[in-house]
Amino acid sequence: MNETYTDLEENKTEEIKKEVDVLRKALKEDKNYYMTWQANIATAFQLEYDKWCSKNNRGLHHFPVHKISNKAAENFLNQLIN
């Protein structure tokens, strides 16, 4: 039987859903794994913020970007796993 493009896309979607479910489960069950993801997401945001400040000659480094980026990363992960 020949699979259509739609069939292939549906199969790929199901495969990705299963993989994301594995990730969600790991993030829920392993606090250290969760914290690693949170730190990496927050760091990516902080680096982009620092680049923006440098590029735009803005001295906004007094702004509590680390607290905000950590909270944003936590919020993102909680939405992903719940």
C-alpha atoms as one frame of an Amber mdcrd trajectory, in Angstrom:
protein
   0.000   0.000   0.000   1.328   3.418  -0.943   1.314   5.997   1.789   0.195
   9.474   0.873   1.925  12.633   1.984  -0.865  13.161   4.524  -0.312   9.671
   5.939   3.408  10.341   6.274   2.747  13.674   7.999   0.301  12.044  10.436
   2.848   9.343  11.245   5.563  11.953  11.806   3.231  13.987  14.027   2.491
  10.918  16.164   6.204  10.125  16.392   7.020  13.662  17.524   4.164  13.591
  20.050   5.573  10.401  21.570   9.045  11.945  21.778   7.712  15.095  23.435
   5.795  12.922  25.912   9.090  11.224  26.846  10.661  14.647  27.395   7.696
  15.870  29.440   7.838  12.759  31.640  11.573  13.179  32.231  11.158  16.854
  33.118   8.385  16.003  35.600  10.256  13.159  37.267  13.855  14.413  37.371
  14.318  17.704  39.219  17.958  18.021  38.130  17.019  17.503  34.478  14.286
  20.136  34.856  16.725  22.590  36.438  19.230  22.010  33.617  16.605  22.859
  31.009  15.498  25.897  33.007  19.064  27.178  33.298  19.748  26.700  29.594
  16.560  28.495  28.537  17.200  31.347  30.973  20.822  31.686  29.853  19.793
  31.880  26.203  17.438  34.735  27.068  20.072  36.521  29.146  22.647  36.303
  26.345  20.197  37.751  23.834  19.340  40.520  26.284  23.025  41.352  26.746
  23.525  41.425  22.949  20.540  43.737  22.574  21.866  46.085  25.250  25.289
  46.210  23.591  23.904  46.673  20.084  21.546  49.454  21.151  23.953  51.155
  23.546  21.574  50.590  26.406  22.974  50.302  29.885  20.109  48.233  31.237
  22.284  45.720  33.032  20.919  46.894  36.398  17.577  45.404  35.359  17.027
  42.029  37.146  17.163  40.080  33.880  18.429  36.913  35.567  15.382  36.743
  37.848  12.970  37.473  35.022  14.599  35.001  32.614  14.623  32.234  35.221
  10.947  32.831  35.951  10.162  32.873  32.218  12.035  29.596  31.713  10.203
  28.030  34.647   6.885  29.240  33.241   7.699  27.791  29.806   8.667  24.400
  31.229   5.620  24.232  33.486   3.358  24.929  30.522   5.154  22.226  28.555
   4.815  19.525  31.194   1.317  20.298  32.459
